[in-house]
Amino acid sequence: MKNTVLKMDHREITKKYSELLNKADFATGRKEVVGLLKKAAKLKSQIEINY
């Protein structure tokens, strides 16, 4: 995932971040929610590091 994040621009990272948060809102299982939130946190850290 790290390599794909580096190739994405700010707009794409932000879009993917909001998609993950939306999926987490509608997820049914605890593990699914936690996994999606972890992915979103990684993207958010990339946004903060790069900009």
C-alpha positions as CSV (number, residue, x, y, z in Angstrom):
1,M,0.0,0.0,0.0
2,K,2.9,2.4,0.7
3,N,4.1,2.4,-2.9
4,T,0.6,3.2,-4.2
5,V,0.2,6.0,-1.8
6,L,3.4,7.7,-2.9
7,K,2.2,7.7,-6.5
8,M,-1.1,9.3,-5.7
9,D,-1.5,13.1,-5.6
10,H,-3.2,15.0,-2.7
11,R,-6.7,14.9,-4.3
12,E,-6.6,11.2,-4.9
13,I,-5.4,10.5,-1.3
14,T,-8.1,12.7,0.1
15,K,-10.8,11.0,-2.0
16,K,-9.6,7.5,-1.0
17,Y,-9.5,8.6,2.6
18,S,-13.1,9.8,2.6
19,E,-14.2,6.6,0.7
20,L,-12.6,4.5,3.5
21,L,-14.3,6.5,6.2
22,N,-17.6,6.1,4.4
23,K,-17.1,2.3,4.1
24,A,-16.3,2.2,7.8
25,D,-19.6,3.9,8.6
26,F,-21.5,1.2,6.9
27,A,-19.3,-1.8,7.9
28,T,-21.0,-4.5,10.0
29,G,-18.2,-6.3,11.7
30,R,-15.7,-5.0,14.3
31,K,-12.6,-6.3,12.4
32,E,-13.9,-4.8,9.2
33,V,-14.3,-1.4,10.8
34,V,-10.9,-1.5,12.5
35,G,-9.2,-2.5,9.2
36,L,-10.8,0.3,7.3
37,L,-9.9,2.8,10.0
38,K,-6.3,1.7,10.0
39,K,-6.0,2.1,6.3
40,A,-7.6,5.6,6.6
41,A,-5.1,6.5,9.3
42,K,-2.2,5.5,7.0
43,L,-3.6,7.7,4.3
44,K,-4.1,10.6,6.6
45,S,-0.5,10.4,7.8
46,Q,0.6,10.5,4.2
47,I,-1.5,13.7,3.6
48,E,0.1,15.3,6.7
49,I,3.7,14.3,5.7
50,N,3.4,15.4,2.1
51,Y,1.5,18.7,2.6
